[in-house]
Amino acid sequence: MTTVTQHDISAEIKRIEDDYHRAGLEETQPRLDYPPYRSSLLRHPTKVLHHADPEAVELGAPCFGERDVDPLESDLTIAHGGTPIGERMVVTGRITDGHGRPVRRQLVEIWQANAGGRYTHKRDQHPAPLDPNFTGAGRCLTDDDGTYRFTTIKPGPYPWRNHHNAWRPAHIHFSLFGTDFTQRMITQMYFPGDPLFAFDPIYQSITDQKARDRLVAAYDHDLTTHEWATGYRWDIVLTGGRETPMES
Ligand SMILES: [Fe+2]
C-alpha cells in the first residue's frame, strides 16, 4: 500500500484551489466530494433523496424541551470533581438569520478534544492523555438576543488518519438543533492564526477564503477576564450572503 503524504495532499489542495480561482466560482459551503479529504466521498448520500413525512420522522427523532437543558451544562469545566488541564476560555456569539434577526431559544451543542488533543471516545487511541476532569461535551439555549455562551478548555490539535502525518487544526464542533431534528445543522469553529489551516483538507474543502474565515472565531480581550479565562467570539449566520458554512 502506498503512503499518502502531506506533500501529496497539499499538491492536490493546490490543484483544486487553482481550478477554483480559474473558474471564478463562488463556493461558500464544503465540497461534498473533496478528494484530499478522503472520507468525504463516503459522507453524503449517493442516491436521489426521498421526501420523508416530517411528522413520521419526528416520531423516532430526538427532541428536547427547554426544561431539559440545565444552565450548568454550558460550563464544560465543572462536570467533574476537579479542574481540567489547559487554557480556560469563554466562547460566545450570536446566532442570527441573514438580516441579523436573533434565533432565540436555540439548542446549541458542542463537542471537542481536551487540551492535549484527545477525545473521550473509544476510537481515539492516539498517545495523548485523557483528562479525568474533562469530557468535552456541553449544551445551552440561545437567549432572546440569539446569544449562546460556553465556558470550556481550549482544545489541542490532534492527528487523524487521512494521510501520513495528518493533523487537524484546533476546533470545536457545533450542532444547532433547529425547531426539530430534521433542521439540525453541524459545523466547526476554529481559532485565529492556526498554522495547520494550510494542511487540513477539511478546512480546505471550503474553497472560498471568505467563507473559511467565517468559521474562525475572533479573540476578544473585552471577553477575557482577569486571572480567569480568555475570550473568543464567534457568530453563526444561518442564511444569506454571509452564511456560516455547514457540514452537509
Ligand atoms: Fe474534531
Boltz pocket constraint, residues with backbone or C-beta under 6 A from the ligand:
constraints:
  - pocket:
      binder: B
      contacts: [[A, 111], [A, 112], [A, 113], [A, 171], [A, 173]]
      max_distance: 6.0
